[in-house]
């Protein structure tokens, strides 16, 4: 798959990166591994995850693939945590998700942008991923008024110096990124932002002098706006829009991975 250098940082990765928010829904642990392996075989080199994804299972699922392919890179997040913690067995996760459809608090995440919890969360993510460092560590949909930006910036910079993370930033929507950029642009070293072909939300990054780095949401955004264009056409247009950065995609079908690779190679 075509590779790119993410603007503003020294991270080279595949043009499409794989998001793991829905990975647990692929089925058994073996099926989830095969899905991730099919992505690697198709040329994906960057994976996006979080402690909340699969209530910890997504990070654990990536462990084996990352060990088998040490050159792969990964983004994980901090600030949103799983109900019941991130150490649950698959059966417990499944039951919590099913029951949570009827009783919302059962599967509702918690938000905590306190640094004391973040320090523990970082160590836990490293353990689940089986790595001694994380390539990109992002604040997960932070509310601008919910945390001390100066304290976070200082801690993240110190964590880079310690070697436990390479880069840090924000993973959110532009309405959350904007106020943080205005108050503390240093926290926006890396920005992963929801974008769409119709709304062009990521254009607002330019207001703060920020490049378009990693964007996501194109297919779901197009469908929400009533588009009947094929996935291939939507993603081809997305590649033209975010021509310098990378785009997050997601699927539960291993056969889709080669399709993504083909789209990345043929898009002009």
C-alpha positions as CSV (number, residue, x, y, z in Angstrom):
1,X,0.0,0.0,0.0
2,X,1.1,3.5,-0.7
3,X,2.9,5.1,2.3
4,X,3.0,8.7,3.5
5,X,5.0,10.8,5.9
6,X,2.4,12.3,8.3
7,X,2.9,16.2,8.1
8,X,4.5,17.8,11.1
9,X,5.9,14.6,12.7
10,X,8.4,11.9,11.6
11,X,5.9,9.1,11.3
12,X,5.7,7.1,8.0
13,X,2.7,4.9,7.6
14,X,0.3,3.4,5.1
15,X,-2.1,5.8,3.4
16,X,-5.0,4.0,5.0
17,X,-4.7,3.1,8.7
18,X,-7.0,0.6,10.3
19,X,-9.3,1.6,13.1
20,X,-10.2,-1.0,15.7
21,X,-13.2,0.5,17.4
22,X,-15.5,-2.3,16.1
23,X,-12.9,-5.0,16.0
24,X,-14.5,-7.0,18.9
25,X,-17.6,-7.4,16.7
26,X,-15.6,-9.5,14.2
27,X,-16.2,-12.6,16.4
28,X,-13.8,-14.9,18.3
29,X,-10.2,-14.0,19.1
30,X,-9.0,-16.1,16.2
31,X,-11.3,-14.3,13.8
32,X,-10.1,-10.9,15.1
33,X,-6.5,-12.0,14.7
34,X,-7.2,-13.1,11.1
35,X,-8.8,-9.7,10.4
36,X,-5.7,-7.8,11.7
37,X,-3.4,-10.2,9.8
38,X,-5.2,-9.6,6.6
39,X,-4.7,-5.9,7.0
40,X,-1.0,-6.4,7.5
41,X,-0.8,-8.6,4.4
42,X,-2.6,-5.9,2.4
43,X,-0.1,-3.3,3.4
44,X,-1.6,-1.6,6.4
45,X,1.2,-0.4,8.7
46,X,-0.6,1.8,11.2
47,X,-3.4,0.8,13.6
48,X,-5.6,3.0,15.7
49,X,-7.0,1.8,19.0
50,X,-8.0,2.9,22.5
51,X,-8.5,1.3,26.0
52,X,-12.3,1.7,25.5
53,X,-12.4,-0.2,22.2
54,X,-13.7,-3.7,23.0
55,X,-13.3,-2.7,26.7
56,X,-9.6,-3.4,26.4
57,X,-9.8,-6.3,23.9
58,X,-8.7,-4.3,20.9
59,X,-5.4,-3.4,22.5
60,X,-4.9,-7.0,23.6
61,X,-5.8,-8.3,20.1
62,X,-3.1,-6.1,18.5
63,X,-0.5,-7.5,20.8
64,X,0.2,-10.6,18.7
65,X,0.3,-8.8,15.4
66,X,2.6,-6.1,16.8
67,X,5.0,-8.7,18.1
68,X,5.0,-10.5,14.8
69,X,5.6,-7.3,12.9
70,X,7.7,-4.9,15.1
71,X,7.8,-2.2,12.4
72,X,4.1,-1.6,12.6
73,X,3.0,1.6,14.3
74,X,0.1,2.3,16.6
75,X,-2.0,5.1,18.0
76,X,-3.8,4.6,21.3
77,X,-5.7,7.0,23.5
78,X,-6.3,8.2,27.0
79,X,-9.2,9.7,28.9
80,X,-12.1,7.4,28.0
81,X,-12.3,4.2,30.0
82,X,-14.4,1.0,29.9
83,X,-17.2,0.2,32.2
84,X,-16.0,-2.7,34.3
85,X,-12.3,-2.0,33.4
86,X,-10.1,-3.2,30.5
87,X,-9.3,-6.7,31.9
88,X,-12.6,-8.4,31.3
89,X,-12.9,-11.8,29.5
90,X,-14.6,-11.9,26.1
91,X,-17.8,-13.4,27.5
92,X,-18.1,-10.6,30.0
93,X,-17.5,-8.0,27.3
94,X,-20.1,-9.6,25.1
95,X,-22.7,-9.7,27.8
96,X,-22.0,-6.2,28.9
97,X,-22.4,-4.9,25.3
98,X,-25.6,-6.9,24.8
99,X,-27.2,-5.9,28.1
100,X,-26.0,-2.3,27.5
101,X,-28.3,-2.0,24.6
102,X,-31.2,-2.1,27.0
103,X,-29.6,-0.7,30.2
104,X,-27.3,2.0,28.9
105,X,-25.2,2.5,32.1
106,X,-24.0,-1.1,31.8
107,X,-21.9,-0.2,28.7
108,X,-21.4,3.5,29.2
109,X,-17.8,4.6,29.3
110,X,-16.3,7.0,31.9
111,X,-14.3,10.1,31.2
112,X,-11.4,11.0,33.4
113,X,-8.7,13.5,32.3
114,X,-6.9,13.4,35.6
115,X,-3.2,12.9,35.2
116,X,-3.0,10.3,38.1
117,X,-5.3,8.0,36.2
118,X,-3.6,8.8,32.9
119,X,-0.2,7.6,34.2
120,X,-1.7,4.3,35.2
121,X,-3.6,4.0,31.9
122,X,-0.4,4.5,29.9
123,X,1.3,1.6,31.7
124,X,-1.7,-0.6,31.2
125,X,-1.9,0.2,27.5
126,X,1.8,-0.6,27.0
127,X,1.2,-3.9,28.8
128,X,-1.8,-4.8,26.7
129,X,-0.1,-3.9,23.4
130,X,3.1,-5.7,24.5
131,X,5.3,-2.7,23.6
132,X,7.8,-0.6,25.4
133,X,6.6,2.6,23.6
134,X,3.5,3.9,21.8
135,X,4.0,5.8,18.6
136,X,1.2,8.2,19.0
137,X,-0.7,8.9,22.3
138,X,-3.8,11.0,22.0
139,X,-6.3,12.6,24.3
140,X,-9.6,10.8,23.5
141,X,-12.3,13.3,22.7
142,X,-11.4,15.7,25.6
143,X,-13.8,18.4,26.7
144,X,-11.7,21.6,26.5
145,X,-12.9,22.7,30.0
146,X,-12.3,19.4,31.7
147,X,-8.5,19.3,32.1
148,X,-5.5,21.5,32.7
149,X,-3.8,21.9,29.3
150,X,-0.5,23.1,30.7
151,X,-0.2,20.1,33.1
152,X,-1.0,17.7,30.3
153,X,1.5,19.3,28.0
154,X,4.3,19.1,30.6
155,X,3.5,15.4,31.4
156,X,3.3,14.4,27.7
157,X,6.6,16.1,26.9
158,X,8.3,14.3,29.9
159,X,6.8,11.0,28.7
160,X,8.3,11.6,25.2
161,X,11.7,12.2,26.9
162,X,11.3,8.9,28.8
163,X,10.8,7.0,25.5
164,X,7.4,5.7,26.4
165,X,5.6,7.7,23.6
166,X,7.0,9.2,20.4
167,X,4.2,11.8,19.6
168,X,1.1,13.0,21.3
169,X,-2.0,15.0,20.4
170,X,-5.8,15.0,20.1
171,X,-8.3,12.6,18.6
172,X,-11.7,14.2,18.4
173,X,-14.0,16.5,16.5
174,X,-13.1,19.9,15.3
175,X,-15.3,21.6,17.9
176,X,-13.2,20.1,20.6
177,X,-9.9,20.6,18.9
178,X,-10.4,24.3,18.2
179,X,-10.6,25.5,21.8
180,X,-7.7,23.4,22.8
181,X,-5.6,24.7,19.9
182,X,-6.4,28.3,21.0
183,X,-5.4,27.7,24.5
184,X,-2.4,25.3,24.1
185,X,-1.3,24.7,20.5
186,X,1.5,22.5,21.9
187,X,-1.0,19.8,22.6
188,X,-1.9,19.6,18.9
189,X,1.4,18.1,17.7
190,X,-0.8,15.4,16.2
191,X,-4.5,15.8,15.4
192,X,-6.8,13.0,14.3
193,X,-10.1,14.6,13.4
194,X,-13.5,13.7,12.1
195,X,-14.0,15.0,8.5
196,X,-16.5,14.5,5.7
197,X,-16.6,15.3,2.0
198,X,-19.7,17.3,2.5
199,X,-18.9,19.3,5.6
200,X,-15.1,19.6,5.1
201,X,-14.7,20.0,8.9
202,X,-11.0,19.6,8.8
203,X,-10.6,22.8,6.8
204,X,-10.9,24.6,10.2
205,X,-7.5,23.2,11.2
206,X,-5.9,25.8,8.9
207,X,-7.3,28.5,11.2
208,X,-4.8,27.4,13.8
209,X,-1.9,26.7,11.4
210,X,-2.4,23.0,11.7
211,X,-1.9,20.5,8.8
212,X,-4.4,17.8,7.9
213,X,-2.7,14.7,9.4
214,X,-5.1,11.9,10.0
215,X,-8.8,12.1,9.2
216,X,-11.7,9.7,9.4
217,X,-15.5,9.4,9.0
218,X,-15.9,9.7,5.2
219,X,-18.1,6.7,4.4
220,X,-20.4,7.1,7.4
221,X,-20.6,10.9,6.8
222,X,-21.5,10.3,3.1
223,X,-24.2,7.8,4.1
224,X,-25.6,10.2,6.7
225,X,-25.9,12.8,4.0
226,X,-27.8,10.5,1.7
227,X,-24.9,9.7,-0.7
228,X,-25.3,6.5,-2.7
229,X,-21.8,6.7,-4.1
230,X,-19.7,3.5,-3.8
231,X,-17.3,3.0,-0.9
232,X,-14.5,3.1,-3.5
233,X,-15.6,6.4,-4.9
234,X,-16.0,8.0,-1.5
235,X,-12.6,6.9,-0.3
236,X,-11.0,7.9,-3.6
237,X,-12.4,11.4,-3.1
238,X,-11.2,11.4,0.5
239,X,-7.7,10.6,-0.7
240,X,-7.8,13.6,-2.9
241,X,-9.0,15.7,-0.1
242,X,-6.4,14.5,2.5
243,X,-3.6,14.1,0.0
244,X,-0.7,14.5,2.4
245,X,-1.9,12.6,5.5
246,X,-3.5,9.3,6.3
247,X,-7.1,8.2,6.5
248,X,-8.6,5.8,9.1
249,X,-10.9,3.1,7.7
250,X,-12.6,0.2,9.4
251,X,-14.1,-3.1,8.4
252,X,-15.0,-6.5,9.8
253,X,-14.4,-8.3,6.4
254,X,-10.9,-9.5,5.7
255,X,-11.5,-9.4,2.0
256,X,-12.0,-5.6,2.2
257,X,-8.3,-5.1,3.1
258,X,-7.1,-5.7,-0.5
259,X,-9.8,-3.4,-1.8
260,X,-8.5,-0.6,0.4
261,X,-5.0,-1.2,-0.8
262,X,-6.1,-1.1,-4.4
263,X,-8.0,2.2,-3.8
264,X,-4.9,3.7,-2.2
265,X,-2.7,2.6,-5.1
266,X,-5.1,3.8,-7.9
267,X,-6.4,7.1,-6.5
268,X,-5.0,10.1,-8.3
